[in-house]
Amino acid sequence: MAPLACLVLASGGAAAQEASLDTLLSHIRELSSSKYEGRLSGSDEYFMAADYVIEALERYGVKPYKGEWAQYFETEYNKIENCTFNSYVNASDTRQVYVLGRDFCCAGMTGRGYADAPVVFCGYGIDNGAFDEYANVDAKGKVVMVLSGVPSFLPSSVTDNFVQIRDKARVARAHGACALVVVNMSPSCSPYEVQGFVYNGALPHLATFPVIQPTRDCGDRLLQNELMTLEEAVRKIDDTHQPQSFHLRKKFEIDVNAKYHPASLTANVIGIYPGSNKSLANEYVVVGANLDHVGMQGTTCLFPGADDNASGVAALLETARMLQYSDDQPSRSIVFVLFASGEQQHLGSQIFVSNFKPLKNIEAFVNVSTVGCGDSIMVMGNKRYPQLWNVAKKVDTTYCSNDVAVGLKTQPKGDAVAFDQVGIPSINIRSYKGRRYNHVPSDIVENIDRRYIVKATQLLFETVLDLSFGEYQGRSNASKRVKFE
């Protein structure tokens, strides 16, 4: 059973406009193609993707907001042009070569540089008080190898400073290390696939400190014929609650070519579909989806982002197309926003909320994200905004399946958080149990679930149209109110 605040949709009632699977797949196929190189915010390819969605919105009758499609801002951007990673025992031995995109990838905010040095395994990379994984090893001049994440048996007061990759990198460098290798231990990711992330933690950037991320399978191979296997090391740490650090027989050779830009230009895309009722046209329903993804590294490591979040973008574009041909036209104006830097702590939605002048006129925000995989469609936000959530529930009853799960209430997530923080009623439409292809190279159009992408889009369209008619009064019914100057 899907969780609370979740709509499990089945084919159901007829609608005035029906979502087109062919159109949805066409958008997803285009945006996840290699020409956009993973749509990394701050890159030229991201702007190419922005141009594509602008052209689509224009065809669907959406106008640039205040005459401008782009809301420009600056973002941290790292162009990883190439990386090589080898291991060996003796200088005369043949090096074991690992493949970028298959065996490992770089941390999104890796530094550039070259390292050819002995290796020390330091557990989770923690050097706090009684749990110091650097205490009995010498990391100076070494490559430090650690696990992603933090151990569950330590309190958050200890682990909070070691969660992010940059946290671990700063500690390793402070102990004299020349590079960091972080084995991806995420239970949500296949042991055989690399997983890319843009956000690696707070600044400062370590410009000359290389950081790479092998798969769990590659991590197993790296610790073969060493003091402990990867499985043994993890188990001993968990069982003893003590560090299990040791020096490896192997040496690692790492060479990263990355060009870092602390303030690269990017942009949200903002369009408006004007309301047909003069008295309501200055009230807004905002529909948002993040356009960016986690990019491409070298020539062999592409993160296509078909589900994350080309699927959400496609649902937004299809909603615009369906509005254009709907017999029932929205009374309120619909604002469509494609956010940049969603992979960087949802920076784009924060920028939008901070700069959208008629903020007090937004009646509701509907976010759509990763609706191409999973076993049902989840609508999050009913704990904060039950009246808004009930509109989606009513739509499900009328147009979809009348199958609404009941359970633990949910908060708005993702890009909806920025709206929630200023009291704008917000919900998220996304898939449930749809993390199989999260930030991995196999997030391709062929793995999109054809049933749920259509159902999620139909739900989005009918919900947005219903919200636009004026019966729903979001600002007056919001559970949290703020003052606007």
C-alpha positions, 0 to 999 in steps of 0.5 A: 500500500502506498503511504499516506497522502498518496494517490494510487491512480488507475485508469478511470473517468474521461476528461476534457483533455487527455495527457498524450503519452507520445508527447510526454515521451518526446519531451523526456527523450529530448531532454535526457539525450546526450546533447544536453549533457545532463543539464548541469545548472551553470553549463551551456547545455543547461541553457540549451535545455532552457531554450527547448522548454521555452520553445515548447511553452511558446507553442502552447500559448504561454507568454514570458512573464513580464516580457522575460523568460529568464530569471538569471542568478549565479550558481556554483558550477564544476566542469569535470572534463576528465578523470582517471583512476588506477590501482597497483601494488608495485610500480613494476606491476600492471595497473588496474584501470577503472572506468569513469562512469562504470566503476567510479565517478567524481564528486560533483565538487571535486577539486582538480589534481594528481595523486599517486600515493599509498592508501589508508582506509579510515572508515567513515572519515570521522575524527571526533573525540572518542571515535577518531578513525584517523588516530591509529593511522598516518594519512599524511601524503596518502590517499584516504579511502572512506565510506559514504554516510555516517554510522547509525550508532553515533549521535547526530551531534557527532555525525552532523559534521561528517555527512557531506563529502566536503566535510570528509574531504576537509578532514582528510586534507587536514590530516595531510591526505592528497586525495579522497576516495568515497565508496558509495554505500547508499542502500538506494543505489545499485552496487554496480552503478555510479551515482552523481550529485552536485551538492557536496556540502558547504563551502569553501571549495577545495580547488586542488583536492581530488575526490572520487566516488567508486561504486560499492562493487568497485569498493569491494575490488579495491579492498580485495587482498587487503587486511579486511574486505569492505563487508568485513570492515563495515560489519566490524565497525557496526559490531564493535562501535570502534574504528577499524582503520588500516593501511592498504598494500595497494597504491592509487593513482588519481588524475582529475581535470576539473574547471571550477566556477564559483559563480556561473550564470544560470536561470529559472524559466518563467512563463504565464498563461493569463487567466480569462477572468479579469477579476481573478487574472491577477491571482496566480497558481504556480506550477513548478519543476526543476529542469537541471540534473547532475551533468556529465563527467568526461566523455563516458559518464552521462547522467541523463535524468529522464525521470529526474526530472525530465519527467516532471518537466514533461508533465508541466509542458503537457499541462500547458499544452492541454490548457491551450486546447481545454474548453474550460479556460483557467480564471486565475493566471497560471505561472509555469516555472522551470527551476535551475539549481534544484540539485543544489539545495533547491536554489532556483525555487529560493531565488524565485520566491525571493524575487517574485514581486506579487508573492501575496497573490499566489494562491497555491504552488504545485510542484511536479518531480520524478513522476516517471517511475514507481508503483503509485503517485504520491501527493505530499503536503496534506499535513500543512495544507489539507484544503489544497491536498483535498483538491488533488484528492477530489480530482483523483476521485472525479477523473482518475480512480477514487483510490486515495490511501490513508496514513501518516500525513506529509509535509511539502518537500523539494522546491515546495519548501521555499513556498511553504516557508513564506506561507504559500500553500504547496503540494508535491506530485511525485511517484512513490517508491520511484528511487530506483534510477536516482542520479544514475546513468540508467535513468533513461527514457526506456525506463520510464513507466508509461502508465504512471507518467500519463496518470501523474500528468492528468492529475497535475492538469486537472488539479491546476485547472480546478485551482484556477477557477476561484473556488479554492482560496489558498491565502485565506485558508493557509495554516501559516500566514506572513506579512508582505510589504 
